[in-house]
Amino acid sequence: MVAPSSSSFYDPDSCPSENANKSHNSVTNQDLLYDWDETTKGLILSSFFWGYVVTHLPGGVLAEKFGGKYSLGLGILSTAVFTLITPWVIRSTNGNWKILVALRVIMGLGEGTTYPALNALLAKWVPLHERGKIGTLVYAGSQIGTIVSNSISGALINATRDWSSVFYVFGAAGVIWYILWQLLCYSEPESHPFISDDERTYLKKELENVSEEKRKIPWKDIFTSPPLLALVAAQIGHDWGFFTMVTDLPTYMSDVLKFNVKENGIWTSVPYMVMWLVSMGSGWLCDWLVSAGYMKITFARKFFTSIASVGPAIFIMAASYSGCDRYLTVAMFTVAMGFMGPFYCGMKVNALDLAPNYAGTLMAIVNGIGAFTGIIAPYLAGALTEDHTLKQWRTVFWITFAIFMATNIIYCLFGSGEEQDWNDPAKRKQQELDSKYGSIANKTSKPESSLENSTV
């Protein structure tokens, strides 16, 4: 789809080419290769997030009002449909990148509703003591998607000699998923026809801090909450690192390390497989440590978030200093992505702790602001790496390192795992009244007890 980068610029900091050009040409000889420069490619990659950030907040509010099933399902369906028509748009416009950017913005508008809807669903279905492992299982599903897409994409292009086959396969998969989702999934236990009364009663008891009534969103409390602002900072740090890896790792593998298309698909999948495995184990471990009393919920969230920030920061830098040793570099990136795994049981489920009644809205705010990094990071990487040298990419990774570390410090200082007062003001007020009058009752009862003792 994209012509291999060719630059007359030579630098000893560039890795030697092996068979990259041969592989590029052999797998895409059917169609014109579009000669987009690095800045344009960065713009195309980031344009998805322009639409993605816009629909986060409306998506969260709609998920809380009408149920996460509908906003999640329709968001995925719209993305699938636009994926299916992408090859036609590119070919009919002769590779007009501006039209492609517009299409990807529209795709982002649909996809922006998904994470807020997921959080709203988790708030209705997942008890506190299972948030780590179930939240991880749900959110880490995106890694399985990345693994499958990277692996299959390279194989499809290599087998069909046609880049458009990737769009048709994954677009069709999204449509099939939507049909199954509508048939099998429900927004809350009360509307699900296939669960037992015992299961419904259990969930209602375990989720007593989640109100069934529709509430007015406490915007002022939300935007002045230090734990929530700290959570936003942590999300920015993670997303900067993650989106840099997702959008730019294939480019780094191709343009710097000179992997061919098939190799690129395989080796860029390995780090996500390791991340998924680590995330599954850390989700279970987090819940066990909290349930067994070894960690308070706040410490657990900060501990696992710190692992998922400091670890990747260190090993991404190690990868950038691995030079042209292709497999050592892949190993360093793999370890870096593995350390990202605890992110899900750390700060990703943290919004559910703070205010489960507004889980969709909080996720919309946190994930939406974090997603702005998806606009900036790919574009910045493209602008800084026009000549594809190790030195240029090292600058990109140093920026990632600094952002990881700074945002993690903010989260550790101000983050919390406790339910916030504004999640249920009426309940909190009642607790304060009970505490106040209970203490008065205790004080008035003491003299009577003393009098009885003295009389005896």
Residue pairs with C-beta under 8 A, 6 or more apart in sequence:
1 28
1 31
1 33
1 34
1 90
1 163
2 33
2 34
2 36
2 41
3 24
3 33
3 34
3 35
3 36
4 20
4 21
4 24
4 25
4 33
4 254
5 38
5 255
5 388
7 386
7 387
7 388
9 387
11 387
11 389
11 391
13 389
13 390
13 391
14 256
14 387
14 388
14 389
14 390
15 256
15 257
15 258
15 323
15 324
15 390
16 258
16 324
17 258
18 258
19 258
19 260
20 254
20 258
20 259
20 260
22 260
23 260
23 261
23 262
23 263
24 33
24 260
24 261
26 161
27 157
27 158
27 161
27 163
27 261
27 262
28 157
28 161
28 162
28 163
29 161
30 161
30 162
31 91
31 162
31 163
31 164
32 94
32 95
34 90
34 95
34 97
36 44
36 95
36 97
37 386
38 382
38 383
38 385
38 386
38 388
39 379
39 382
39 383
39 386
40 97
40 382
41 251
41 382
42 378
42 379
42 380
42 381
42 382
42 383
43 97
43 101
43 379
43 382
44 97
44 100
44 101
44 104
45 247
45 378
45 379
45 382
46 247
46 374
46 375
46 376
46 377
46 378
46 379
47 100
47 101
47 102
47 104
47 105
47 108
47 375
48 104
48 105
48 107
48 108
48 111
48 374
49 108
49 243
49 371
49 372
49 374
49 375
50 105
50 108
50 375
51 104
51 105
51 106
51 107
51 108
51 109
51 110
51 111
51 112
52 108
52 109
52 111
52 112
52 371
52 374
53 108
53 112
53 368
53 369
53 371
53 372
53 374
53 375
54 108
54 109
54 112
55 75
55 108
55 109
55 110
55 112
55 113
56 112
56 113
56 115
56 116
56 363
56 364
56 365
56 367
56 368
56 371
57 116
57 361
57 364
57 365
57 368
58 113
58 364
59 71
59 75
59 112
59 113
59 114
59 116
59 117
59 360
59 364
60 116
60 117
60 119
60 120
60 360
60 361
60 362
60 363
60 364
60 365
61 217
61 360
61 361
61 364
62 70
62 71
62 113
63 71
63 72
63 113
63 116
63 117
63 119
63 120
63 121
63 360
64 120
64 214
64 358
64 359
64 360
64 361
65 214
66 187
67 120
67 186
67 187
67 188
67 191
68 116
68 117
68 118
68 119
68 120
68 121
68 124
68 187
68 360
69 117
69 121
69 181
69 182
69 185
69 186
69 187
70 187
71 113
71 114
71 116
71 117
72 113
72 114
72 117
72 118
72 121
72 181
73 178
73 181
73 182
73 185
74 110
74 113
75 110
75 111
75 112
75 113
75 114
75 117
76 110
76 111
76 114
76 174
76 177
76 178
76 181
77 110
77 174
77 175
77 178
78 106
78 107
78 109
78 110
78 111
79 107
79 110
79 111
79 174
80 170
80 171
80 172
80 173
80 174
80 175
80 177
80 178
81 171
81 174
81 175
82 103
82 106
82 107
82 110
82 171
83 107
83 167
83 170
83 171
83 174
84 167
84 168
84 171
84 172
84 175
85 103
85 171
86 100
86 103
86 164
86 167
86 171
87 163
87 164
87 167
87 168
89 99
89 100
89 103
90 100
91 164
93 99
93 100
112 368
112 371
115 363
115 364
115 367
116 360
116 361
116 363
116 364
116 367
116 368
117 360
118 138
118 139
118 363
119 351
119 352
119 359
119 360
119 362
119 363
120 187
120 359
120 360
120 363
121 187
122 131
122 134
122 135
122 138
122 349
122 352
122 359
123 207
123 210
123 352
123 356
123 357
123 359
123 360
124 187
124 188
124 189
124 207
124 210
125 188
125 189
125 203
126 134
126 135
126 352
127 203
127 206
127 207
128 206
128 353
129 287
129 290
129 291
130 287
131 287
131 345
131 349
131 352
131 353
132 282
132 283
132 284
132 285
132 286
132 287
132 290
132 300
132 345
132 349
133 280
133 283
133 284
133 286
133 287
133 345
134 283
135 283
135 344
135 345
135 348
135 349
135 352
136 279
136 280
136 282
136 283
136 344
136 345
136 348
136 349
137 280
137 283
139 344
139 348
139 349
140 275
140 276
140 279
140 280
140 283
140 341
140 344
143 272
143 273
143 275
143 276
143 279
144 276
146 246
146 269
146 272
147 269
147 272
147 273
147 276
149 170
150 250
150 265
150 266
150 268
150 269
150 272
151 265
151 266
151 269
152 166
152 169
152 265
153 166
153 265
154 261
154 262
154 263
154 264
154 265
154 266
155 262
155 265
156 165
156 166
156 169
157 163
157 165
157 166
157 261
157 265
158 261
158 262
186 192
186 193
189 195
189 199
189 200
189 203
189 204
190 200
190 212
192 200
207 356
209 356
209 357
209 419
209 423
209 424
209 427
210 356
210 357
211 357
211 424
215 357
215 358
217 358
217 361
218 358
218 422
218 425
221 420
221 421
221 422
222 228
222 355
222 358
222 361
222 362
222 365
222 422
223 229
225 354
225 420
225 422
226 414
226 416
227 354
227 414
227 415
227 416
227 418
227 420
228 351
228 354
228 362
228 365
228 366
228 420
229 414
230 410
230 411
230 413
230 414
230 415
230 416
231 347
231 350
231 351
231 354
231 362
231 366
231 411
231 415
232 365
232 366
232 369
232 370
233 407
233 410
233 411
234 305
234 309
234 346
234 347
234 350
234 407
234 408
234 410
234 411
234 415
235 347
235 366
235 367
235 369
235 370
236 369
236 370
236 372
236 373
236 403
236 407
237 309
237 403
237 404
237 406
237 407
237 408
237 411
238 308
238 309
238 340
238 343
238 347
238 370
238 404
238 407
239 370
239 371
239 373
239 374
240 373
240 376
240 377
240 400
240 403
240 404
241 309
241 312
241 313
241 316
241 340
241 400
241 403
241 404
242 340
243 373
243 374
243 377
243 378
244 377
244 378
244 381
244 396
244 397
244 400
245 271
245 316
245 333
245 336
245 337
247 374
247 377
247 378
247 381
248 377
248 378
248 381
248 396
249 268
249 271
249 333
250 264
250 268
251 381
251 385
252 393
253 259
253 263
253 264
253 267
253 268
253 330
254 261
254 264
255 385
255 388
256 388
256 389
256 390
256 393
257 324
257 326
257 329
258 326
259 267
259 326
267 330
270 330
270 334
271 330
271 333
271 334
271 336
271 337
271 338
272 337
274 334
274 335
274 337
274 338
274 341
275 337
275 338
275 340
275 341
276 341
277 338
277 341
278 338
278 339
278 340
278 341
278 342
279 340
279 341
279 342
279 343
279 344
279 345
280 341
281 341
282 304
282 307
282 341
282 342
282 344
282 345
283 344
283 345
285 345
286 295
286 300
286 304
286 342
286 345
286 346
287 345
289 295
289 300
290 296
290 297
290 300
295 303
296 417
297 353
297 417
297 418
298 415
298 416
298 417
298 418
299 417
300 345
300 346
300 417
301 346
301 347
301 350
301 353
301 415
301 416
301 417
302 346
302 411
302 412
302 415
303 346
304 342
304 343
304 345
304 346
305 342
305 343
305 346
305 347
305 408
305 411
305 412
305 415
306 346
306 408
306 412
307 339
307 342
307 346
308 339
308 340
308 341
308 342
308 343
308 346
308 347
309 343
309 404
309 405
309 407
309 408
309 411
310 339
310 404
310 405
310 408
311 335
311 336
311 338
311 339
311 340
312 336
312 337
312 339
312 340
312 404
313 400
313 401
313 404
313 405
314 336
314 401
315 332
315 333
315 335
315 336
315 339
316 332
316 333
316 336
316 397
316 400
316 401
317 397
317 398
317 401
318 332
318 335
318 336
319 329
319 332
319 333
319 336
319 397
320 390
320 393
320 394
320 397
320 398
321 394
322 328
322 329
322 332
323 329
323 390
324 390
347 411
347 415
350 415
350 417
351 359
351 362
351 363
351 366
352 359
353 416
353 417
353 418
353 419
354 362
354 416
354 418
354 419
354 420
354 423
355 362
355 419
355 420
355 422
355 423
356 419
356 423
357 423
357 424
358 423
377 400
380 396
380 399
381 396
384 392
384 393
384 395
384 396
385 392
385 393
385 396
386 392
421 428
